[in-house]
């Protein structure tokens, strides 16, 4: 699956996107796998309340299932005026 990182998440990890193999059943399990990779991922995913996630371009929660998903994107909350 493709994992995309935006804004400061991308800056902390150092990649805009990557293709990964995962056995994670949910977004939260995927985050746990990513955190365990190395410190830069742990730093990016340290505070999930500061992140939003989309699965196949649909905004969702961290308990969302990943079965059949092709893309997961992580980004900070958007602000606007």
Secondary structure per residue as TSV (DSSP state, phi and psi in degrees):
chain	resnum	aa	ss	phi	psi
A	1	X	-	360.0	153.2
A	2	X	E	-89.0	134.4
A	3	X	E	-118.3	124.4
A	4	X	E	-111.9	141.6
A	5	X	E	-124.0	135.8
A	6	X	-	-125.0	153.2
A	7	X	T	57.0	-133.3
A	8	X	H	-67.6	-20.9
A	9	X	H	-64.2	-47.0
A	10	X	H	-60.3	-42.2
A	11	X	H	-63.6	-40.8
A	12	X	H	-70.7	-38.3
A	13	X	H	-82.3	-32.3
A	14	X	T	89.3	11.2
A	15	X	-	-137.6	143.0
A	16	X	S	-80.7	-29.7
A	17	X	E	-164.4	162.8
A	18	X	E	-156.0	155.5
A	19	X	E	-101.0	127.4
A	20	X	-	-129.6	156.2
A	21	X	-	-101.6	132.8
A	22	X	-	-142.8	152.6
A	23	X	-	-106.7	6.0
A	24	X	-	-62.9	137.6
A	25	X	S	-92.4	-22.5
A	26	X	B	-133.9	167.4
A	27	X	H	-60.1	-41.6
A	28	X	H	-59.6	-40.0
A	29	X	H	-67.5	-36.8
A	30	X	H	-62.4	-44.3
A	31	X	H	-59.7	-42.0
A	32	X	H	-60.7	-42.0
A	33	X	H	-62.8	-43.7
A	34	X	H	-65.6	-43.5
A	35	X	H	-57.5	-36.6
A	36	X	H	-74.7	-13.4
A	37	X	H	-63.2	-54.3
A	38	X	-	-171.5	173.7
A	39	X	H	-59.5	-38.1
A	40	X	H	-63.8	-34.4
A	41	X	H	-72.0	-41.6
A	42	X	H	-58.8	-41.2
A	43	X	H	-66.4	-41.9
A	44	X	H	-66.0	-33.5
A	45	X	T	-107.9	23.0
A	46	X	S	-66.2	-35.8
A	47	X	-	-128.5	94.0
A	48	X	G	-66.5	-20.2
A	49	X	G	-68.6	-15.7
A	50	X	G	-95.1	8.0
A	51	X	-	-125.1	154.4
A	52	X	E	-122.0	159.4
A	53	X	E	-138.7	145.2
A	54	X	E	-129.0	137.1
A	55	X	E	-112.7	122.5
A	56	X	T	48.8	45.7
A	57	X	T	66.2	21.0
A	58	X	E	-115.8	120.6
A	59	X	E	-58.6	133.5
A	60	X	E	-149.7	-174.1
A	61	X	-	-102.2	168.0
A	62	X	T	-71.2	-13.8
A	63	X	T	-91.6	7.8
A	64	X	-	-66.3	141.1
A	65	X	B	-72.3	152.7
A	66	X	-	-107.3	-1.0
A	67	X	T	-55.0	121.7
A	68	X	T	79.8	-2.3
A	69	X	-	-69.7	142.3
A	70	X	-	-106.1	-22.0
A	71	X	E	-147.7	137.4
A	72	X	E	-128.0	132.1
A	73	X	E	-123.2	136.5
A	74	X	E	-116.8	135.4
A	75	X	E	-159.8	157.8
A	76	X	-	-73.1	161.1
A	77	X	-	-57.4	144.3
A	78	X	-	-91.5	142.8
A	79	X	-	-122.2	157.6
A	80	X	-	-166.5	174.3
A	81	X	-	-145.4	360.0
